[in-house]
Amino acid sequence: MRSHRAVREGRFSARGQSLSVELSGKTMLLVGYGQIGREVARRARAFGLEIAVYDPYLNAIEADVRRFAALDDALAHADIVSLHAPLTPETRNILGARELALLPRNAIVVNASRGGLVNEEALAEAVASGAIHGAGLDTFDREPLPLSSPLIGQDRIVLSPHSAALTEGALIAMGVKTVENVLDGLDGRLDPQLVVNRTAMGGNRP
């Protein structure tokens, strides 16, 4: 964003003040390794990132993925943390002040999953103090994000209005998948892993 504004303002010399981070060789920690986490991992590999995972409900995992049993241990090795977990009492503020302090100094936090997974005040403080490099957030504990939020004043926190999946192609795909799931449900072929209230499935419960 700084570079974008600099070019528009005629300050091309800003290239000498870049705070960019090289991705190749860094470790990306995926907190949650379901369908979306795996897709992120696939794309991250193309940039030369090493993949680490923390997911207490995980079964199978690829040979090139490092799995951590404890989140604290995982955070200590993470240059980038990308969250891919639902918001539950267990995961609320899964990244708070204590957890953020475990990250390496130049770490980056990305949350395009659910608001409430990150303690926003603690994150803003960690970025402002230089404890971590920055963050990218598409979801927030309160939406719309209040202008009084401490996140607003941090140039090294990139914000978007809960719009990560709102491309034309993604909206069409979501509609198609919804219809497919309804038909599968009527036919008794719906994957139970796609159902939140699985007890309502009766005989189809896992």
N, C-alpha and C positions, 0 to 999 in steps of 0.2 A: 504493500500500500504506500509506503514512503517513496519508493522508486516511481510508482505510478503518478503520485502527486508532483514529484520533483520534475519529471519530464513535462507535465502539463504546465508547470510554473516556470519552465525555461531554465531549470537548475540541473543541467546534464552532468555537472561536476559531482553530483551526489553519488555517482557510481564509485567514487573513491572513499565513500563513507558507508559502504555496504556492510550490513550485519548478517548477510546470508550464511547459511550453514550447509556444509557439504553432507549429502546423505549417504553416499557410498561408504560402506564399511561400518556404518552406525547400526545400533540395535534398536529395532522397533518392538515394543512390548504391546501385545494385543490383550486387553483385559476382556475376556469373552471371545470364544473361538467357534461361534456358530457359522451359519452360511455367510453372513456379512463379513465377519472377522476373517474367514478363509479367503474371500474375494479381495479384501484389503491386503492380505499377505501375498496373494498372487501378484498384485500390482507392485507391492513394495519390493519384491524380489527383482523386478525389472530395473530398479534404481540401485541395486547392489546392497540393499539392506539385509541385515541378519534378523531373523524372526524369532521372537520369544513369546511365550504364551502363559497367561495365568487364567485358568478356568477350572474351578473345582468340580465341575460336572462333565468334564471332558473325558471321552473314551479314547478313540483312535486319534493318532496324530502323525503327521509326516516326519520322515527321518531327519529332515534338515531343520526342524523346528525344536527349539529348546524350551522345555516345559518346566515351570517353577511350581512347586507345591505351596509356597508361601508368597503372598503379595509383597511383603517387605523385602524379601530377597530379590524378587523380580525387579522392583523399582530401583534398587541400587545398581542394576546393570542396564537400565533403560535410557537411551538417548532420546527416544520418542515414545510417548505413551498414547495409545489410541484406544478409546473406550467403546466396547460393543456389548453392553450388558443391559438388561431391563432394569427399571427403577423399582426396587423392592426395599422393605425395611433393612434387609441385609446389605444392599448395595448403595443405599443413600449415603452421600458424602464418603464414598469409598476412597476418594482422594481428598483428604482434609489437610490441615496444616502439618500434621505429623508425617503423613505419607509424602507430601510434596517435599518436605525437608530431606527425605531419603534419596531423592533424585540427584543425579549428577548436575553440576552447576549450569551446564548449557543445555539442559533437557527442554523438550517441547511437549506440551500436553494438547491432545486433540479430542474433542468430544462432539461427535455428530450422532450420538446415540439417544440419550435421555437427559433432560435437565434434572438436576438434583444429585447426579453422580459425583459432581465436583463441588466442593465448598468454594463458592465464587469469591467471597471476601479473602479467603486464604490464598486462592490462586492469584488474585490481583496483587496482593501483598508480595507474593513470591516473585512475580514478574517485576514489580516496582523496585524491589530490593536487589534485583539481579541474581537472586537465588536460582532461577531458571531462565532460559532464554526467551520463551514466549509461549503463546497458546493460540489455538484456533477453535472457536466454539460456534456450533450451529444450533444448540439447544440450551435452554436456561431453566433455572428453578422457577422463575416467574416469567411468563410470556404474555404480552410483549415485554421485552426487557426494559425496566424503568430507566429513564435518563439519569437517575440518581445512582445507578449501579456503579460500584468502583471499577468495574470492567471497562466502562466507557472511556475513561481517561488514559488508558494504557495503549500506546501506539503499537506495542509488540504483542497485543492480543487482537487477532483478526476475528471479527464477528459477522455472522450472517443470520437472517431471520427465519430459522428453522425451515430451510428451503433446500437442503442437500439432495432430496429425492424429487424435486419438483421440475424435472425436465419433461418435455412432451412425451418422449419415449418411455420414461419411467411411469408416468401417469397412465399411459395406455397399457403397459405391462401389468400394473397393479390391478387395473380393471379386468383384464383378461384372466389373471390369476385368481381374482375373487370369484369370477364365474366358474372357473375350473374347480375351485375348492367347494363351491356350493353343489355342483353336479356330483363331485366325488363323495360329498357328504350324503347326498340323497341315495347314491348307489352303494354306500357302505364301504367306500374305498379311501376315505380321507385319512391322511397321515396324522396320527394322534399328536405328533410333535408340533403340528401347526395350530393346535387348539389350546386356548388359554384355560377354559373351563372344561377340562377333560371328563369330569364326572358326568357331564350332560350327555356324553356319548354312549352311556349305557354299556352294552356288550362290546363296544369297540374300544373300551378303555385299555391303555397299555398295561 
